[in-house]
Structure formats: C-alpha cells, structure tokens
Amino acid sequence: MMLFLRNLSFYLTFYLVSPIYIIAAVLVMYFSVTALRRWVRRWCHFHRWCLRVFIGIEIRVEGEIVDGAVFYAIKHESFFEAIDAPANFNWPAPFAKRELFFIPGWGWAAQVYGCVPVARKEGAKALRAMVAAAKRLAAQDRPLVIFPEGTRIQHGERGELRAGFAGLYKLIGIPVIPVAVNSGPLYHRILKRPGTITYRFGEAIPPGLPRKEVEARVLKEINILNDVPADR
C-alpha cells in the first residue's frame, strides 16, 4: 500500500506540474533560446526531485561526463534516461522519434531546443537529414545523445545496434562515449520502486574506427551493467 501511495504522489505531482514547465518553455523560446534551455533543465531536475522525494530513487554517476562535441551512446531501458538527458549534460542534442515532433507545442520547442528527428522508415534520406543536423549541432560544441538500440531493451538483455548508428559515427566524425544505465528494474514499470539508478560512462572511442570494431565496443560498454541490478 505504501508503494502504491508513493507512486500515486509521484504521478500526480510530476504530470500535473509538468504542463507548467512545457507551457513556460514554449512561451520563452520565442524570446530566448537560453531561457528555453533553462526551463528544460529545470523540468528534468524537477523529475529527479519527484523521483527522490516520492519514490526514493537516487542517481549515481560513475565515470567522466565530458562537455563539448561528443557522441553519447546510451543504453535504453526506460523513459528515465530520455527525460534525464538535459539534467546530465550541458545543452545536449538528443535524437528522438520524429512522431514526437508532431505533439503541439512540445514538437516546436524540441526543434528550437535542438533535438534531432529520427525518421526510421525513410532510409538514406532520413540519414542525410540527421547527419546534416548533427554536424550543425556538433559545430556548436554540443554533445549528441542517441539510444543506438533504437528502442527500450529489458534489463539484462542485449539488444542489437541500429544500422544508422554506424553511419552517423562515420559521417559525423566525433568521439563516441558509451553509457550503461540500469534504470529498468526501478523505473520501467507502473509501480516504480526505490533504489539507486547508476550511469556508467565508458572510455571515449575515437572517430574513424571500422564499423565492426566501434559497434562491438559500444555494445560491450552499454551492456556492462546487465548483470548489475539497480540497488534497492
């Protein structure tokens, strides 16, 4: 019963207050991209606050977070790491499903913020558009954030990397930092559970490596927490 009440408090607080942040972000983006960045980051930290206060989820970071034009390839176990990216990185440019950009208000704000739409069914055309957007954002010294498996993978399972990841790596030409995360057991369920979600940042992988080598290294590093359940 206590777990249910804690989750109810989380859902009511986070989802009732979030529209205020979204509306504020949409309003300020017409005047200042810097203000938009601040509201997005505040929303992400509000999400962390709700998790800590109502659920009892803490966040631990292992390894070094590097600012600047690097490619963060992150394990995807739940919506947690998608929401949390602007709290972890300095003005990141996340890759997100193109369908999300059709959400009124949010979609336009996401474009102004610098999210990169991913159109999975458009093949080479979509890849060219992503590369052009990613190069422009990397030239602004922003970190690029991608979930190379393309979808959420249950904790403990090893997914395959989408073919487009290697193409982006080759054509953009910046280092890749693989990131493991074990959010699934605590966050990816209706009743979220208390504990500690760990990010583990791997060593930077330099640009220019053969496709098989970079894919093997990224897969190994993002799955390094597969046998390490989130602390409870």
C-alpha positions in Angstrom: 0.0 0.0 0.0 2.8 2.4 0.8 4.5 1.8 -2.6 1.2 2.5 -4.3 0.7 5.8 -2.3 4.3 6.9 -3.1 3.7 6.2 -6.8 0.4 8.0 -6.8 2.1 11.0 -5.3 4.8 10.9 -7.9 2.4 10.6 -10.9 0.0 13.3 -9.6 2.8 15.8 -8.8 5.0 15.2 -11.9 2.3 15.0 -14.5 0.1 17.8 -13.1 3.1 20.2 -12.7 4.9 19.3 -16.0 2.5 21.2 -18.2 3.6 24.4 -16.4 7.2 23.8 -17.5 6.1 22.9 -21.0 4.0 26.0 -21.4 6.7 28.2 -20.0 9.3 26.6 -22.4 7.0 27.2 -25.4 6.4 30.8 -24.4 10.1 31.8 -23.7 11.5 30.1 -26.8 10.2 33.0 -28.9 12.4 35.4 -26.9 15.5 33.4 -25.8 16.9 30.0 -26.5 19.0 30.4 -23.3 15.7 30.7 -21.3 14.3 27.7 -23.1 17.4 25.7 -22.1 16.9 26.7 -18.5 13.3 25.7 -18.4 14.0 22.3 -20.0 16.8 21.7 -17.5 14.6 22.8 -14.6 11.9 20.3 -15.7 14.5 17.5 -15.8 15.7 18.3 -12.3 12.1 18.5 -11.1 11.7 15.0 -12.4 14.7 13.9 -10.4 13.3 15.7 -7.4 9.9 13.8 -7.7 11.7 10.5 -8.0 13.8 11.2 -4.9 11.1 12.6 -2.7 8.1 10.4 -3.7 9.7 7.1 -4.9 13.1 7.1 -3.2 15.2 6.8 -6.4 18.7 8.2 -6.2 21.0 8.6 -9.2 24.7 7.7 -9.2 27.2 8.6 -11.9 30.4 6.6 -12.5 33.0 7.8 -14.9 33.6 11.2 -16.5 30.9 13.3 -18.2 32.7 15.3 -21.0 31.2 18.6 -22.4 31.6 19.5 -26.0 31.1 17.8 -29.3 31.0 14.1 -28.4 28.5 11.3 -29.2 26.9 9.8 -26.1 25.5 6.3 -27.0 23.2 5.4 -24.1 21.6 2.1 -23.1 17.8 2.4 -23.3 15.9 0.6 -20.6 13.1 3.1 -19.8 11.9 6.6 -20.4 14.0 7.7 -17.4 17.2 8.2 -19.5 15.3 10.0 -22.2 13.8 12.5 -19.8 17.0 12.8 -17.8 19.5 13.7 -20.6 19.3 17.5 -20.1 20.0 17.1 -16.4 23.1 15.0 -17.1 24.7 17.0 -20.0 25.3 20.6 -20.8 22.7 21.5 -23.5 22.6 18.1 -25.2 21.1 17.5 -28.7 19.1 14.3 -28.3 17.9 12.1 -31.2 14.2 11.5 -30.9 11.5 9.7 -32.9 10.0 12.1 -35.5 6.5 11.3 -34.3 7.2 13.2 -31.1 7.8 16.4 -33.1 4.1 16.4 -34.1 3.0 17.0 -30.5 1.5 20.5 -30.4 3.8 22.9 -28.6 6.3 20.3 -27.5 7.4 19.5 -31.0 8.2 23.0 -32.0 10.0 23.6 -28.7 12.0 20.4 -29.3 13.1 21.7 -32.7 14.2 25.1 -31.3 16.0 23.4 -28.4 18.0 21.3 -30.9 16.5 17.8 -30.8 17.2 15.7 -34.0 14.2 14.0 -35.5 14.7 10.3 -36.4 12.5 9.0 -39.3 13.2 5.3 -39.2 11.3 4.3 -42.3 12.9 6.8 -44.7 16.3 5.2 -45.1 19.1 7.1 -46.8 17.0 10.3 -47.0 16.5 10.4 -43.2 20.2 9.6 -42.6 21.3 12.5 -44.7 19.0 14.8 -42.8 20.2 13.5 -39.4 23.8 13.9 -40.4 23.3 17.5 -41.6 21.5 18.4 -38.3 24.1 16.5 -36.2 27.0 18.2 -37.9 25.5 21.6 -37.3 24.9 20.9 -33.6 28.3 19.4 -33.1 29.8 22.6 -34.7 28.1 24.4 -31.8 30.2 22.3 -29.4 27.1 20.4 -28.1 27.0 16.8 -27.0 24.9 14.5 -29.2 22.7 11.9 -27.4 21.5 8.8 -29.0 20.0 5.5 -28.0 21.7 3.2 -30.5 19.5 0.2 -29.9 16.6 2.3 -31.2 14.1 1.1 -28.6 13.8 0.1 -25.0 15.5 -3.1 -24.0 14.7 -5.0 -20.8 17.4 -5.0 -18.1 19.7 -7.9 -18.6 19.0 -8.3 -22.3 21.5 -7.4 -25.0 19.9 -5.6 -28.0 21.4 -5.0 -31.4 22.5 -1.6 -32.6 20.5 0.1 -35.4 22.3 0.2 -38.7 22.1 4.0 -38.7 24.3 4.4 -35.7 27.5 3.3 -37.5 26.6 5.6 -40.4 26.2 8.6 -38.1 29.5 7.7 -36.4 31.4 7.5 -39.7 29.9 10.6 -41.2 29.9 13.0 -38.2 33.5 12.1 -37.1 33.4 12.8 -33.4 34.3 10.6 -30.4 31.7 8.2 -29.0 31.2 7.7 -25.3 29.2 4.6 -24.5 26.9 4.9 -21.4 25.4 2.0 -19.5 22.4 2.5 -17.3 20.3 0.2 -15.2 17.0 2.1 -14.9 14.8 -0.8 -16.0 14.2 -2.6 -12.7 13.2 0.6 -10.8 11.6 2.9 -13.4 10.2 0.8 -16.3 7.1 -0.4 -14.6 3.8 1.2 -13.5 4.8 0.9 -9.8 8.2 2.4 -9.7 10.5 1.2 -6.9 13.0 2.9 -4.6 16.7 2.4 -5.1 19.7 3.8 -7.0 19.9 4.1 -10.8 23.5 4.0 -12.0 25.0 5.6 -15.1 28.4 4.2 -16.0 30.4 6.2 -18.6 32.9 4.3 -20.6 36.1 5.5 -22.2 35.8 7.7 -25.3 36.0 5.8 -28.6 37.9 7.9 -31.2 36.4 8.6 -34.6 37.5 6.7 -37.7 37.4 3.1 -36.5 35.9 0.3 -38.6 32.2 -0.3 -38.2 32.5 -3.7 -36.6 35.1 -2.5 -34.1 33.1 0.5 -32.9 29.8 -1.5 -32.8 31.5 -4.2 -30.7 33.0 -1.7 -28.3 29.7 0.3 -27.9 27.7 -2.9 -27.3 30.1 -4.2 -24.7 30.2 -0.9 -22.7 26.5 -0.1 -22.8 25.7 -3.6 -21.6 28.2 -3.7 -18.8 25.5 -3.2 -16.1 23.3 -6.0 -17.5 24.2 -8.3 -14.6 24.1 -5.4 -12.0 20.5 -4.8 -10.9 19.7 -1.3 -9.7 20.3 -1.0 -5.9 17.2 -1.5 -3.8 
